[in-house]
Amino acid sequence: MTPKPKKITKTPSTASSAANTVTQDFKEAYRLALKSYKEQVSSNARLKLIDIFCAFLVVIAGVQTLFMTLIRDTFPFNAFLSGFIICVGQFVLLISLRLQVQEPFEGVPRNRAFGEFIIASLILHFTTLHFIN
């Protein structure tokens, strides 16, 4: 005679409760970050413009990468590298400008930050145009 198997009752494991806690913490952190971002953007239209331009640069870099993967040729590789590098470089410059335009950043006037951004952008564009040739 074989023994009858014991009935297994499901109890919440510690792993699932820990994962649930992590998920709740992540949702709360995301909600607070989104709330803080909306407060920053609503008080300063320049930040919204910078963020839109950053998103545009990410889309353009993605389109360039998609194009290079679809044609599967390295003929316009210098042009691709130049275009991709300029998107990444301009994104980095815009993020640094965004950090300097915000209120808590003191020590650098906004006009000086914008002037430095323009000069750095010109240097970036001249360098990448030189790389194409």
N, CA, C and O atoms as a printed pandas DataFrame, in Angstrom:
     atom_number atom_name residue_name chain_id  residue_number  x_coord  y_coord  z_coord
0              1         N          MET        A               1    0.819   -1.173    0.000
1              2        CA          MET        A               1    0.000    0.000    0.000
2              3         C          MET        A               1    0.876    1.254    0.000
3              4         O          MET        A               1    1.802    1.382    0.800
4              5         N          THR        A               2    0.570    2.150   -0.891
5              6        CA          THR        A               2    1.362    3.378   -0.988
6              7         C          THR        A               2    0.744    4.464   -0.113
7              8         O          THR        A               2   -0.477    4.582   -0.009
8              9         N          PRO        A               3    1.612    5.251    0.509
9             10        CA          PRO        A               3    1.073    6.321    1.352
10            11         C          PRO        A               3    0.446    7.424    0.490
11            12         O          PRO        A               3    0.895    7.686   -0.626
12            13         N          LYS        A               4   -0.573    8.049    1.016
13            14        CA          LYS        A               4   -1.229    9.149    0.307
14            15         C          LYS        A               4   -0.343   10.393    0.387
15            16         O          LYS        A               4    0.242   10.682    1.431
16            17         N          PRO        A               5   -0.251   11.130   -0.734
17            18        CA          PRO        A               5    0.559   12.354   -0.693
18            19         C          PRO        A               5   -0.106   13.413    0.184
19            20         O          PRO        A               5   -1.330   13.513    0.270
20            21         N          LYS        A               6    0.748   14.189    0.822
21            22        CA          LYS        A               6    0.238   15.254    1.682
22            23         C          LYS        A               6   -0.295   16.393    0.824
23            24         O          LYS        A               6    0.211   16.661   -0.266
24            25         N          LYS        A               7   -1.296   17.039    1.323
25            26        CA          LYS        A               7   -1.877   18.181    0.631
26            27         C          LYS        A               7   -0.977   19.393    0.883
27            28         O          LYS        A               7   -0.641   19.704    2.026
28            29         N          ILE        A               8   -0.599   20.060   -0.187
29            30        CA          ILE        A               8    0.286   21.218   -0.071
30            31         C          ILE        A               8   -0.570   22.479   -0.065
31            32         O          ILE        A               8   -1.383   22.702   -0.962
32            33         N          THR        A               9   -0.375   23.277    0.938
33            34        CA          THR        A               9   -1.080   24.560    0.984
34            35         C          THR        A               9   -0.102   25.647    0.580
35            36         O          THR        A               9    1.072   25.621    0.952
36            37         N          LYS        A              10   -0.595   26.582   -0.170
37            38        CA          LYS        A              10    0.270   27.658   -0.646
38            39         C          LYS        A              10    0.326   28.769    0.398
39            40         O          LYS        A              10   -0.696   29.305    0.825
40            41         N          THR        A              11    1.524   29.084    0.783
41            42        CA          THR        A              11    1.746   30.224    1.669
42            43         C          THR        A              11    2.649   31.188    0.930
43            44         O          THR        A              11    3.530   30.767    0.181
44            45         N          PRO        A              12    2.443   32.444    1.129
45            46        CA          PRO        A              12    3.296   33.397    0.430
46            47         C          PRO        A              12    4.743   33.232    0.871
47            48         O          PRO        A              12    5.059   33.271    2.060
48            49         N          SER        A              13    5.592   33.052   -0.096
49            50        CA          SER        A              13    7.004   32.858    0.220
50            51         C          SER        A              13    7.663   34.208    0.484
51            52         O          SER        A              13    7.129   35.261    0.137
52            53         N          THR        A              14    8.810   34.147    1.093
53            54        CA          THR        A              14    9.523   35.386    1.391
54            55         C          THR        A              14   10.062   36.020    0.121
55            56         O          THR        A              14   10.202   37.241    0.053
56            57         N          ALA        A              15   10.367   35.211   -0.885
57            58        CA          ALA        A              15   10.876   35.763   -2.142
58            59         C          ALA        A              15    9.804   36.578   -2.850
59            60         O          ALA        A              15   10.088   37.658   -3.369
60            61         N          SER        A              16    8.578   36.073   -2.875
61            62        CA          SER        A              16    7.519   36.817   -3.552
62            63         C          SER        A              16    7.143   38.071   -2.773
63            64         O          SER        A              16    6.811   39.092   -3.376
64            65         N          SER        A              17    7.189   38.014   -1.447
65            66        CA          SER        A              17    6.882   39.217   -0.673
66            67         C          SER        A              17    7.996   40.247   -0.815
67            68         O          SER        A              17    7.729   41.449   -0.822
68            69         N          ALA        A              18    9.243   39.788   -0.928
69            70        CA          ALA        A              18   10.351   40.720   -1.151
70            71         C          ALA        A              18   10.241   41.357   -2.528
71            72         O          ALA        A              18   10.498   42.551   -2.684
72            73         N          ALA        A              19    9.862   40.571   -3.523
73            74        CA          ALA        A              19    9.684   41.116   -4.871
74            75         C          ALA        A              19    8.532   42.106   -4.890
75            76         O          ALA        A              19    8.595   43.122   -5.582
76            77         N          ASN        A              20    7.485   41.816   -4.137
77            78        CA          ASN        A              20    6.347   42.722   -4.044
78            79         C          ASN        A              20    6.766   44.046   -3.412
79            80         O          ASN        A              20    6.338   45.110   -3.860
80            81         N          THR        A              21    7.606   43.987   -2.370
81            82        CA          THR        A              21    8.089   45.196   -1.715
82            83         C          THR        A              21    8.959   46.010   -2.658
83            84         O          THR        A              21    8.840   47.234   -2.714
84            85         N          VAL        A              22    9.827   45.343   -3.393
85            86        CA          VAL        A              22   10.687   46.040   -4.353
86            87         C          VAL        A              22    9.843   46.705   -5.429
87            88         O          VAL        A              22   10.123   47.836   -5.826
88            89         N          THR        A              23    8.819   46.018   -5.901
89            90        CA          THR        A              23    7.938   46.592   -6.916
90            91         C          THR        A              23    7.218   47.816   -6.380
91            92         O          THR        A              23    7.107   48.826   -7.076
92            93         N          GLN        A              24    6.730   47.736   -5.158
93            94        CA          GLN        A              24    6.049   48.885   -4.548
94            95         C          GLN        A              24    7.012   50.058   -4.382
95            96         O          GLN        A              24    6.647   51.204   -4.647
96            97         N          ASP        A              25    8.248   49.776   -3.941
97            98        CA          ASP        A              25    9.247   50.836   -3.788
98            99         C          ASP        A              25    9.581   51.473   -5.129
99           100         O          ASP        A              25    9.734   52.691   -5.221
100          101         N          PHE        A              26    9.695   50.653   -6.164
101          102        CA          PHE        A              26    9.998   51.182   -7.490
102          103         C          PHE        A              26    8.865   52.066   -7.993
103          104         O          PHE        A              26    9.110   53.139   -8.546
104          105         N          LYS        A              27    7.626   51.620   -7.804
105          106        CA          LYS        A              27    6.476   52.423   -8.235
106          107         C          LYS        A              27    6.435   53.758   -7.505
107          108         O          LYS        A              27    6.146   54.791   -8.110
108          109         N          GLU        A              28    6.723   53.741   -6.213
109          110        CA          GLU        A              28    6.718   54.979   -5.424
110          111         C          GLU        A              28    7.840   55.913   -5.874
111          112         O          GLU        A              28    7.627   57.119   -6.000
112          113         N          ALA        A              29    9.028   55.367   -6.116
113          114        CA          ALA        A              29   10.142   56.190   -6.585
114          115         C          ALA        A              29    9.846   56.784   -7.955
115          116         O          ALA        A              29   10.157   57.947   -8.210
116          117         N          TYR        A              30    9.248   55.990   -8.835
117          118        CA          TYR        A              30    8.886   56.482  -10.168
118          119         C          TYR        A              30    7.842   57.591  -10.071
119          120         O          TYR        A              30    7.929   58.593  -10.779
120          121         N          ARG        A              31    6.859   57.413   -9.198
121          122        CA          ARG        A              31    5.811   58.419   -9.036
122          123         C          ARG        A              31    6.398   59.727   -8.503
123          124         O          ARG        A              31    6.035   60.804   -8.976
124          125         N          LEU        A              32    7.298   59.644   -7.527
125          126        CA          LEU        A              32    7.917   60.846   -6.974
126          127         C          LEU        A              32    8.817   61.538   -7.993
127          128         O          LEU        A              32    8.841   62.767   -8.067
128          129         N          ALA        A              33    9.557   60.757   -8.779
129          130        CA          ALA        A              33   10.423   61.344   -9.801
130          131         C          ALA        A              33    9.601   62.048  -10.871
131          132         O          ALA        A              33    9.963   63.138  -11.315
132          133         N          LEU        A              34    8.506   61.439  -11.285
133          134        CA          LEU        A              34    7.636   62.054  -12.286
134          135         C          LEU        A              34    6.988   63.326  -11.749
135          136         O          LEU        A              34    6.859   64.312  -12.474
136          137         N          LYS        A              35    6.584   63.307  -10.489
137          138        CA          LYS        A              35    5.993   64.499   -9.868
138          139         C          LYS        A              35    7.016   65.632   -9.801
139          140         O          LYS        A              35    6.694   66.780  -10.109
140          141         N          SER        A              36    8.242   65.312   -9.400
141          142        CA          SER        A              36    9.303   66.318   -9.323
142          143         C          SER        A              36    9.632   66.880  -10.702
143          144         O          SER        A              36    9.848   68.082  -10.855
144          145         N          TYR        A              37    9.669   65.999  -11.710
145          146        CA          TYR        A              37    9.950   66.453  -13.073
146          147         C          TYR        A              37    8.865   67.401  -13.568
147          148         O          TYR        A              37    9.167   68.435  -14.165
148          149         N          LYS        A              38    7.602   67.054  -13.324
149          150        CA          LYS        A              38    6.500   67.912  -13.769
150          151         C          LYS        A              38    6.535   69.269  -13.080
151          152         O          LYS        A              38    6.200   70.280  -13.697
152          153         N          GLU        A              39    6.934   69.310  -11.811
153          154        CA          GLU        A              39    7.059   70.584  -11.106
154          155         C          GLU        A              39    8.172   71.427  -11.711
155          156         O          GLU        A              39    8.010   72.637  -11.867
156          157         N          GLN        A              40    9.310   70.805  -12.056
157          158        CA          GLN        A              40   10.418   71.539  -12.663
158          159         C          GLN        A              40   10.025   72.108  -14.012
159          160         O          GLN        A              40   10.286   73.276  -14.301
160          161         N          VAL        A              41    9.403   71.293  -14.830
161          162        CA          VAL        A              41    9.071   71.705  -16.191
162          163         C          VAL        A              41    7.957   72.746  -16.196
163          164         O          VAL        A              41    7.959   73.643  -17.038
164          165         N          SER        A              42    7.012   72.642  -15.276
165          166        CA          SER        A              42    5.911   73.609  -15.258
166          167         C          SER        A              42    6.388   74.993  -14.850
167          168         O          SER        A              42    5.792   75.991  -15.254
168          169         N          SER        A              43    7.445   75.073  -14.061
169          170        CA          SER        A              43    7.938   76.376  -13.629
170          171         C          SER        A              43    8.966   76.968  -14.587
171          172         O          SER        A              43    9.252   78.162  -14.500
172          173         N          ASN        A              44    9.532   76.178  -15.497
173          174        CA          ASN        A              44   10.579   76.677  -16.384
174          175         C          ASN        A              44   10.373   76.086  -17.779
175          176         O          ASN        A              44   10.587   74.894  -17.998
176          177         N          ALA        A              45    9.958   76.935  -18.715
177          178        CA          ALA        A              45    9.695   76.469  -20.081
178          179         C          ALA        A              45   10.984   76.108  -20.819
179          180         O          ALA        A              45   10.951   75.318  -21.762
180          181         N          ARG        A              46   12.113   76.672  -20.403
181          182        CA          ARG        A              46   13.388   76.342  -21.057
182          183         C          ARG        A              46   13.738   74.871  -20.864
183          184         O          ARG        A              46   14.269   74.219  -21.762
184          185         N          LEU        A              47   13.431   74.367  -19.683
185          186        CA          LEU        A              47   13.715   72.955  -19.418
186          187         C          LEU        A              47   12.888   72.049  -20.317
187          188         O          LEU        A              47   13.374   71.019  -20.784
188          189         N          LYS        A              48   11.640   72.434  -20.559
189          190        CA          LYS        A              48   10.787   71.632  -21.439
190          191         C          LYS        A              48   11.348   71.627  -22.857
191          192         O          LYS        A              48   11.353   70.590  -23.519
192          193         N          LEU        A              49   11.819   72.778  -23.323
193          194        CA          LEU        A              49   12.402   72.870  -24.661
194          195         C          LEU        A              49   13.673   72.028  -24.768
195          196         O          LEU        A              49   13.883   71.339  -25.766
196          197         N          ILE        A              50   14.510   72.085  -23.749
197          198        CA          ILE        A              50   15.736   71.281  -23.737
198          199         C          ILE        A              50   15.397   69.792  -23.743
199          200         O          ILE        A              50   16.036   69.013  -24.449
200          201         N          ASP        A              51   14.398   69.396  -22.962
201          202        CA          ASP        A              51   14.004   67.985  -22.901
202          203         C          ASP        A              51   13.430   67.498  -24.227
203          204         O          ASP        A              51   13.681   66.363  -24.633
204          205         N          ILE        A              52   12.665   68.345  -24.898
205          206        CA          ILE        A              52   12.118   67.971  -26.210
206          207         C          ILE        A              52   13.247   67.789  -27.216
207          208         O          ILE        A              52   13.228   66.850  -28.011
208          209         N          PHE        A              53   14.227   68.681  -27.183
209          210        CA          PHE        A              53   15.360   68.571  -28.099
210          211         C          PHE        A              53   16.185   67.322  -27.790
211          212         O          PHE        A              53   16.682   66.670  -28.708
212          213         N          CYS        A              54   16.337   66.982  -26.508
213          214        CA          CYS        A              54   17.049   65.749  -26.132
214          215         C          CYS        A              54   16.323   64.517  -26.669
215          216         O          CYS        A              54   16.953   63.594  -27.186
216          217         N          ALA        A              55   15.010   64.507  -26.544
217          218        CA          ALA        A              55   14.229   63.378  -27.064
218          219         C          ALA        A              55   14.356   63.294  -28.581
219          220         O          ALA        A              55   14.446   62.199  -29.137
220          221         N          PHE        A              56   14.364   64.440  -29.252
221          222        CA          PHE        A              56   14.537   64.475  -30.702
222          223         C          PHE        A              56   15.891   63.895  -31.102
223          224         O          PHE        A              56   15.980   63.149  -32.077
224          225         N          LEU        A              57   16.941   64.230  -30.360
225          226        CA          LEU        A              57   18.271   63.701  -30.664
226          227         C          LEU        A              57   18.330   62.185  -30.478
227          228         O          LEU        A              57   18.986   61.489  -31.253
228          229         N          VAL        A              58   17.656   61.679  -29.465
229          230        CA          VAL        A              58   17.619   60.228  -29.250
230          231         C          VAL        A              58   16.911   59.541  -30.414
231          232         O          VAL        A              58   17.355   58.493  -30.883
232          233         N          VAL        A              59   15.806   60.132  -30.880
233          234        CA          VAL        A              59   15.070   59.554  -32.010
234          235         C          VAL        A              59   15.929   59.573  -33.272
235          236         O          VAL        A              59   15.969   58.585  -34.004
236          237         N          ILE        A              60   16.611   60.677  -33.533
237          238        CA          ILE        A              60   17.460   60.787  -34.727
238          239         C          ILE        A              60   18.600   59.768  -34.668
239          240         O          ILE        A              60   18.907   59.131  -35.675
240          241         N          ALA        A              61   19.229   59.609  -33.503
241          242        CA          ALA        A              61   20.298   58.611  -33.371
242          243         C          ALA        A              61   19.748   57.204  -33.603
243          244         O          ALA        A              61   20.416   56.370  -34.214
244          245         N          GLY        A              62   18.555   56.942  -33.126
245          246        CA          GLY        A              62   17.926   55.640  -33.361
246          247         C          GLY        A              62   17.623   55.403  -34.826
247          248         O          GLY        A              62   17.820   54.298  -35.332
248          249         N          VAL        A              63   17.142   56.436  -35.516
249          250        CA          VAL        A              63   16.848   56.315  -36.948
250          251         C          VAL        A              63   18.134   56.056  -37.728
251          252         O          VAL        A              63   18.146   55.231  -38.641
252          253         N          GLN        A              64   19.207   56.746  -37.379
253          254        CA          GLN        A              64   20.484   56.526  -38.059
254          255         C          GLN        A              64   20.986   55.100  -37.837
255          256         O          GLN        A              64   21.455   54.451  -38.772
256          257         N          THR        A              65   20.886   54.621  -36.614
257          258        CA          THR        A              65   21.325   53.261  -36.317
258          259         C          THR        A              65   20.463   52.239  -37.048
259          260         O          THR        A              65   20.981   51.258  -37.580
260          261         N          LEU        A              66   19.170   52.460  -37.076
261          262        CA          LEU        A              66   18.264   51.568  -37.800
262          263         C          LEU        A              66   18.597   51.554  -39.291
263          264         O          LEU        A              66   18.595   50.495  -39.919
264          265         N          PHE        A              67   18.881   52.714  -39.851
265          266        CA          PHE        A              67   19.242   52.801  -41.264
266          267         C          PHE        A              67   20.510   52.004  -41.558
267          268         O          PHE        A              67   20.577   51.275  -42.548
268          269         N          MET        A              68   21.520   52.145  -40.688
269          270        CA          MET        A              68   22.773   51.420  -40.911
270          271         C          MET        A              68   22.579   49.913  -40.781
271          272         O          MET        A              68   23.225   49.146  -41.495
272          273         N          THR        A              69   21.707   49.481  -39.888
273          274        CA          THR        A              69   21.482   48.042  -39.759
274          275         C          THR        A              69   20.646   47.501  -40.912
275          276         O          THR        A              69   20.784   46.332  -41.274
276          277         N          LEU        A              70   19.789   48.324  -41.490
277          278        CA          LEU        A              70   18.954   47.854  -42.594
278          279         C          LEU        A              70   19.718   47.762  -43.909
279          280         O          LEU        A              70   19.496   46.831  -44.682
280          281         N          ILE        A              71   20.623   48.721  -44.179
281          282        CA          ILE        A              71   21.329   48.664  -45.463
282          283         C          ILE        A              71   22.485   47.670  -45.434
283          284         O          ILE        A              71   22.938   47.230  -46.491
284          285         N          ARG        A              72   22.968   47.311  -44.257
285          286        CA          ARG        A              72   24.033   46.310  -44.084
286          287         C          ARG        A              72   25.246   46.569  -44.974
287          288         O          ARG        A              72   25.824   45.650  -45.554
288          289         N          ASP        A              73   25.606   47.826  -45.061
289          290        CA          ASP        A              73   26.779   48.196  -45.842
290          291         C          ASP        A              73   27.555   49.229  -45.040
291          292         O          ASP        A              73   26.973   49.991  -44.268
292          293         N          THR        A              74   28.863   49.254  -45.224
293          294        CA          THR        A              74   29.678   50.211  -44.480
294          295         C          THR        A              74   30.132   51.368  -45.349
295          296         O          THR        A              74   31.071   52.077  -44.988
296          297         N          PHE        A              75   29.480   51.576  -46.496
297          298        CA          PHE        A              75   29.932   52.649  -47.375
298          299         C          PHE        A              75   29.804   54.023  -46.725
299          300         O          PHE        A              75   30.799   54.746  -46.670
300          301         N          PRO        A              76   28.626   54.422  -46.228
301          302        CA          PRO        A              76   28.586   55.757  -45.610
302          303         C          PRO        A              76   28.924   55.709  -44.117
303          304         O          PRO        A              76   28.292   56.388  -43.308
304          305         N          PHE        A              77   29.939   54.889  -43.757
305          306        CA          PHE        A              77   30.216   54.679  -42.340
306          307         C          PHE        A              77   30.727   55.939  -41.663
307          308         O          PHE        A              77   30.371   56.201  -40.514
308          309         N          ASN        A              78   31.558   56.734  -42.351
309          310        CA          ASN        A              78   32.035   57.989  -41.763
310          311         C          ASN        A              78   30.880   58.941  -41.508
311          312         O          ASN        A              78   30.842   59.623  -40.484
312          313         N          ALA        A              79   29.939   58.985  -42.438
313          314        CA          ALA        A              79   28.777   59.854  -42.249
314          315         C          ALA        A              79   27.923   59.356  -41.086
315          316         O          ALA        A              79   27.415   60.151  -40.295
316          317         N          PHE        A              80   27.768   58.031  -40.987
317          318        CA          PHE        A              80   27.004   57.485  -39.861
318          319         C          PHE        A              80   27.685   57.800  -38.540
319          320         O          PHE        A              80   27.039   58.267  -37.602
320          321         N          LEU        A              81   28.993   57.547  -38.459
321          322        CA          LEU        A              81   29.709   57.836  -37.219
322          323         C          LEU        A              81   29.623   59.308  -36.859
323          324         O          LEU        A              81   29.415   59.661  -35.698
324          325         N          SER        A              82   29.781   60.151  -37.843
325          326        CA          SER        A              82   29.713   61.583  -37.590
326          327         C          SER        A              82   28.332   61.988  -37.094
327          328         O          SER        A              82   28.218   62.741  -36.127
328          329         N          GLY        A              83   27.291   61.498  -37.740
329          330        CA          GLY        A              83   25.934   61.830  -37.322
330          331         C          GLY        A              83   25.599   61.285  -35.949
331          332         O          GLY        A              83   24.958   61.967  -35.149
332          333         N          PHE        A              84   26.024   60.065  -35.668
333          334        CA          PHE        A              84   25.741   59.466  -34.366
334          335         C          PHE        A              84   26.519   60.177  -33.262
335          336         O          PHE        A              84   25.984   60.438  -32.185
336          337         N          ILE        A              85   27.792   60.489  -33.537
337          338        CA          ILE        A              85   28.615   61.181  -32.541
338          339         C          ILE        A              85   28.061   62.568  -32.255
339          340         O          ILE        A              85   28.073   63.022  -31.111
340          341         N          ILE        A              86   27.579   63.238  -33.289
341          342        CA          ILE        A              86   27.031   64.573  -33.056
342          343         C          ILE        A              86   25.744   64.500  -32.244
343          344         O          ILE        A              86   25.481   65.386  -31.431
344          345         N          CYS        A              87   24.936   63.460  -32.449
345          346        CA          CYS        A              87   23.717   63.295  -31.634
346          347         C          CYS        A              87   24.069   63.047  -30.173
347          348         O          CYS        A              87   23.481   63.655  -29.279
348          349         N          VAL        A              88   25.016   62.164  -29.931
349          350        CA          VAL        A              88   25.411   61.858  -28.557
350          351         C          VAL        A              88   26.079   63.068  -27.908
351          352         O          VAL        A              88   25.785   63.399  -26.759
352          353         N          GLY        A              89   26.974   63.727  -28.637
353          354        CA          GLY        A              89   27.661   64.897  -28.094
354          355         C          GLY        A              89   26.710   66.041  -27.790
355          356         O          GLY        A              89   26.816   66.677  -26.742
356          357         N          GLN        A              90   25.787   66.305  -28.694
357          358        CA          GLN        A              90   24.815   67.375  -28.471
358          359         C          GLN        A              90   23.898   67.030  -27.299
359          360         O          GLN        A              90   23.505   67.914  -26.538
360          361         N          PHE        A              91   23.558   65.755  -27.151
361          362        CA          PHE        A              91   22.747   65.320  -26.011
362          363         C          PHE        A              91   23.477   65.603  -24.700
363          364         O          PHE        A              91   22.879   66.115  -23.753
364          365         N          VAL        A              92   24.757   65.275  -24.645
365          366        CA          VAL        A              92   25.548   65.512  -23.432
366          367         C          VAL        A              92   25.645   67.005  -23.143
367          368         O          VAL        A              92   25.518   67.425  -21.993
368          369         N          LEU        A              93   25.870   67.807  -24.179
369          370        CA          LEU        A              93   25.941   69.256  -23.980
370          371         C          LEU        A              93   24.605   69.817  -23.502
371          372         O          LEU        A              93   24.576   70.707  -22.652
372          373         N          LEU        A              94   23.510   69.309  -24.035
373          374        CA          LEU        A              94   22.191   69.773  -23.597
374          375         C          LEU        A              94   21.908   69.395  -22.146
375          376         O          LEU        A              94   21.315   70.180  -21.406
376          377         N          ILE        A              95   22.321   68.216  -21.741
377          378        CA          ILE        A              95   22.110   67.818  -20.344
378          379         C          ILE        A              95   22.929   68.709  -19.416
379          380         O          ILE        A              95   22.450   69.089  -18.348
380          381         N          SER        A              96   24.149   69.045  -19.803
381          382        CA          SER        A              96   24.946   69.942  -18.963
382          383         C          SER        A              96   24.329   71.338  -18.926
383          384         O          SER        A              96   24.352   71.994  -17.884
384          385         N          LEU        A              97   23.780   71.801  -20.049
385          386        CA          LEU        A              97   23.079   73.091  -20.047
386          387         C          LEU        A              97   21.846   73.024  -19.158
387          388         O          LEU        A              97   21.558   73.966  -18.420
388          389         N          ARG        A              98   21.120   71.917  -19.226
389          390        CA          ARG        A              98   19.914   71.762  -18.396
390          391         C          ARG        A              98   20.265   71.812  -16.915
391          392         O          ARG        A              98   19.543   72.418  -16.124
392          393         N          LEU        A              99   21.367   71.182  -16.541
393          394        CA          LEU        A              99   21.791   71.210  -15.140
394          395         C          LEU        A              99   22.166   72.615  -14.694
395          396         O          LEU        A              99   21.920   72.984  -13.546
396          397         N          GLN        A             100   22.764   73.408  -15.593
397          398        CA          GLN        A             100   23.183   74.754  -15.231
398          399         C          GLN        A             100   22.036   75.753  -15.247
399          400         O          GLN        A             100   22.123   76.792  -14.592
400          401         N          VAL        A             101   20.965   75.467  -15.977
401          402        CA          VAL        A             101   19.832   76.387  -16.055
402          403         C          VAL        A             101   18.905   76.227  -14.853
403          404         O          VAL        A             101   18.171   77.157  -14.519
404          405         N          GLN        A             102   18.925   75.077  -14.202
405          406        CA          GLN        A             102   18.039   74.836  -13.058
406          407         C          GLN        A             102   18.367   75.775  -11.907
407          408         O          GLN        A             102   19.480   76.289  -11.800
408          409         N          GLU        A             103   17.380   75.985  -11.055
409          410        CA          GLU        A             103   17.499   76.915   -9.937
410          411         C          GLU        A             103   18.571   76.543   -8.910
411          412         O          GLU        A             103   19.326   77.428   -8.507
412          413         N          PRO        A             104   18.685   75.292   -8.463
413          414        CA          PRO        A             104   19.655   75.020   -7.404
414          415         C          PRO        A             104   21.109   75.203   -7.830
415          416         O          PRO        A             104   21.993   75.284   -6.977
416          417         N          PHE        A             105   21.370   75.270   -9.140
417          418        CA          PHE        A             105   22.747   75.413   -9.618
418          419         C          PHE        A             105   23.140   76.881   -9.528
419          420         O          PHE        A             105   22.619   77.715  -10.269
420          421         N          GLU        A             106   24.048   77.191   -8.632
421          422        CA          GLU        A             106   24.474   78.577   -8.460
422          423         C          GLU        A             106   25.949   78.692   -8.781
423          424         O          GLU        A             106   26.677   77.699   -8.773
424          425         N          GLY        A             107   26.384   79.904   -9.063
425          426        CA          GLY        A             107   27.785   80.154   -9.346
426          427         C          GLY        A             107   28.053   80.477  -10.799
427          428         O          GLY        A             107   29.036   81.151  -11.106
428          429         N          VAL        A             108   27.210   80.017  -11.696
429          430        CA          VAL        A             108   27.373   80.297  -13.119
430          431         C          VAL        A             108   26.100   80.982  -13.609
431          432         O          VAL        A             108   25.016   80.402  -13.533
432          433         N          PRO        A             109   26.225   82.217  -14.113
433          434        CA          PRO        A             109   25.027   82.887  -14.640
434          435         C          PRO        A             109   24.469   82.137  -15.852
435          436         O          PRO        A             109   25.200   81.443  -16.559
436          437         N          ARG        A             110   23.173   82.287  -16.075
437          438        CA          ARG        A             110   22.523   81.569  -17.180
438          439         C          ARG        A             110   23.077   81.997  -18.532
439          440         O          ARG        A             110   23.225   81.168  -19.429
440          441         N          ASN        A             111   23.384   83.272  -18.688
441          442        CA          ASN        A             111   23.919   83.737  -19.973
442          443         C          ASN        A             111   25.287   83.118  -20.254
443          444         O          ASN        A             111   25.588   82.757  -21.392
444          445         N          ARG        A             112   26.112   82.996  -19.217
445          446        CA          ARG        A             112   27.423   82.375  -19.403
446          447         C          ARG        A             112   27.271   80.894  -19.743
447          448         O          ARG        A             112   27.986   80.379  -20.603
448          449         N          ALA        A             113   26.352   80.214  -19.079
449          450        CA          ALA        A             113   26.117   78.793  -19.363
450          451         C          ALA        A             113   25.663   78.611  -20.803
451          452         O          ALA        A             113   26.116   77.692  -21.485
452          453         N          PHE        A             114   24.769   79.482  -21.271
453          454        CA          PHE        A             114   24.302   79.378  -22.651
454          455         C          PHE        A             114   25.426   79.698  -23.634
455          456         O          PHE        A             114   25.528   79.053  -24.678
456          457         N          GLY        A             115   26.268   80.680  -23.322
457          458        CA          GLY        A             115   27.406   81.003  -24.177
458          459         C          GLY        A             115   28.387   79.845  -24.281
459          460         O          GLY        A             115   28.876   79.532  -25.367
460          461         N          GLU        A             116   28.671   79.213  -23.152
461          462        CA          GLU        A             116   29.555   78.046  -23.172
462          463         C          GLU        A             116   28.942   76.902  -23.973
463          464         O          GLU        A             116   29.652   76.175  -24.668
464          465         N          PHE        A             117   27.628   76.746  -23.874
465          466        CA          PHE        A             117   26.929   75.718  -24.642
466          467         C          PHE        A             117   27.067   75.985  -26.138
467          468         O          PHE        A             117   27.327   75.058  -26.906
468          469         N          ILE        A             118   26.899   77.233  -26.562
469          470        CA          ILE        A             118   27.008   77.587  -27.981
470          471         C          ILE        A             118   28.422   77.326  -28.491
471          472         O          ILE        A             118   28.597   76.747  -29.563
472          473         N          ILE        A             119   29.426   77.746  -27.733
473          474        CA          ILE        A             119   30.818   77.546  -28.162
474          475         C          ILE        A             119   31.145   76.050  -28.245
475          476         O          ILE        A             119   31.762   75.604  -29.213
476          477         N          ALA        A             120   30.741   75.288  -27.251
477          478        CA          ALA        A             120   30.998   73.843  -27.272
478          479         C          ALA        A             120   30.256   73.170  -28.420
479          480         O          ALA        A             120   30.782   72.240  -29.030
480          481         N          SER        A             121   29.043   73.625  -28.724
481          482        CA          SER        A             121   28.288   73.057  -29.849
482          483         C          SER        A             121   28.969   73.362  -31.176
483          484         O          SER        A             121   29.038   72.501  -32.053
484          485         N          LEU        A             122   29.468   74.574  -31.325
485          486        CA          LEU        A             122   30.175   74.920  -32.563
486          487         C          LEU        A             122   31.427   74.067  -32.736
487          488         O          LEU        A             122   31.703   73.583  -33.833
488          489         N          ILE        A             123   32.180   73.883  -31.662
489          490        CA          ILE        A             123   33.380   73.044  -31.737
490          491         C          ILE        A             123   33.000   71.609  -32.101
491          492         O          ILE        A             123   33.671   70.975  -32.915
492          493         N          LEU        A             124   31.939   71.102  -31.507
493          494        CA          LEU        A             124   31.470   69.748  -31.817
494          495         C          LEU        A             124   31.077   69.631  -33.285
495          496         O          LEU        A             124   31.449   68.662  -33.946
496          497         N          HIS        A             125   30.333   70.598  -33.801
497          498        CA          HIS        A             125   29.891   70.541  -35.192
498          499         C          HIS        A             125   31.064   70.668  -36.163
499          500         O          HIS        A             125   31.113   69.954  -37.165
500          501         N          PHE        A             126   31.999   71.558  -35.883
501          502        CA          PHE        A             126   33.168   71.686  -36.765
502          503         C          PHE        A             126   34.000   70.407  -36.760
503          504         O          PHE        A             126   34.505   69.995  -37.804
504          505         N          THR        A             127   34.146   69.782  -35.608
505          506        CA          THR        A             127   34.915   68.541  -35.516
506          507         C          THR        A             127   34.252   67.420  -36.305
507          508         O          THR        A             127   34.931   66.689  -37.027
508          509         N          THR        A             128   32.965   67.277  -36.180
509          510        CA          THR        A             128   32.283   66.197  -36.896
510          511         C          THR        A             128   32.210   66.469  -38.394
511          512         O          THR        A             128   32.275   65.534  -39.193
512          513         N          LEU        A             129   32.079   67.724  -38.783
513          514        CA          LEU        A             129   32.114   68.034  -40.216
514          515         C          LEU        A             129   33.491   67.738  -40.802
515          516         O          LEU        A             129   33.597   67.286  -41.943
516          517         N          HIS        A             130   34.535   67.989  -40.033
517          518        CA          HIS        A             130   35.882   67.668  -40.485
518          519         C          HIS        A             130   36.063   66.148  -40.587
519          520         O          HIS        A             130   36.790   65.675  -41.461
520          521         N          PHE        A             131   35.426   65.396  -39.724
521          522        CA          PHE        A             131   35.537   63.937  -39.730
522          523         C          PHE        A             131   34.891   63.329  -40.971
523          524         O          PHE        A             131   35.341   62.289  -41.452
524          525         N          ILE        A             132   33.848   63.959  -41.491
525          526        CA          ILE        A             132   33.178   63.425  -42.684
526          527         C          ILE        A             132   34.130   63.440  -43.875
527          528         O          ILE        A             132   34.176   62.479  -44.644
528          529         N          ASN        A             133   34.877   64.505  -44.031
529          530        CA          ASN        A             133   35.795   64.611  -45.181
530          531         C          ASN        A             133   37.015   63.861  -44.858
531          532         O          ASN        A             133   37.937   63.803  -45.671
